[in-house]
Structure formats: C-alpha cells, structure tokens
C-alpha cells in the first residue's frame, strides 16, 4: 500500500476542485495550446473537460490527490483495468464541451492523440500502471507535490513487479519522469504540428 503521507484517493466531492487544479496546470501544455489556441478561454474549456473526465475516473477509483485544499491531482490507470463504465448521466457532463472550441481542437489534434495511443500500446504491451494525467497548481510547484502523487503508485508497481508507463509532450517533463526511474523509449515528432511525443517506461525495481 502507498506509504507516502498527504496522498489520498479522490472522491466525488473533489471533482470540481480537481478540474480547476488540472485546468490551471495544463494552461500552457503544448497539446492544450495546440488544441485551444485562444488563451483567454482555455482555462474554462479545460475545466469543463477535466470536470467530465474526473467524474469518470474518480468513480472508477483512478484519481489521487495531494494538499488541503487540493493542490495536485493524478489519474493512474492500474494493470488490467476494467472498462470504464459511463452512464448517460456521466456522458451528459461532456455535452458542455460541444459549445466550446474543444471539438475543433480535438479534430486538429487527432494525429497527436492517435500517435500517443499507438506508442502506448507499442511500448507498454503488458500489464502496467499508466500515469494518464498529473498536474499541480502553479502556486504549489516546487513543494514536492508531484512526488507525493507519483512515488506511492510506483511503490505498488514495484511490489507487484509490473512496469509503469507515461507520456508527455512537454520537454521539461522528460527529466522529471527520469528522476523517478522512467526511461525514455521514444521521441516522436508529429509532422505539421510542432509537437513531439515522448514515451517513458519504468521497469519494476
């Protein structure tokens, strides 16, 4: 079990705060910038996405947080995950996105998203923990919050002797993940986008 303090599973009461944390954390993310070029509305659109996304993942016990109030959020997919069950009520939470620039942005980024999925399948084709999303609010950076969201799950991976995998489009993040034992297995530029996808795999230790 996780041993690092200030690390807890998220509950339904955390959905709104988690959405705001990730929206702030991802405002300058290269993929989000590519998808949502208008910075003035980007945070609101991201919050709508992460509100719906968080609803699904937290209900499936994939969400973790640190800080009180919440300052960091991570969504981890476990080995051999069950398919996400999305009810009509939950699906309705994605509807506000259709009134934003998000559908256009998603279409523009299809090649990036598809490449990311393909690399994931290629380099993590066995049971593994997948760090899907992690974000810390700007005011909470440099305080070890990311470590609190990463190390406990890596401890579980090691105890179960399975690998961990993640990916990023932010160059700075590569060194961050390498600090935790991940090894960069691919650096794949996406033609015509200016985006590069790094895939990182961590063997059990």
Secondary structure, 3 states (H helix, E strand, C coil): CCCCCCCEECCHHHHHHHHHHHHHHCCCCHHHHHHCCCHHHHHHHHHHHHHHHHHHHHHCCCEEEECCCCCEEEEEECCCCCCCCCCHHHHHHHHHHHHCCHHHHHHHCHHHHHHHHHHHHHHCCCCEEEEEEEEECHHHCCCCHHHHHHHHHHHHHHHHCCEEEEEECCHHHHHHHHHCCCEEEEEEEECCCCEEEEEEEECCC
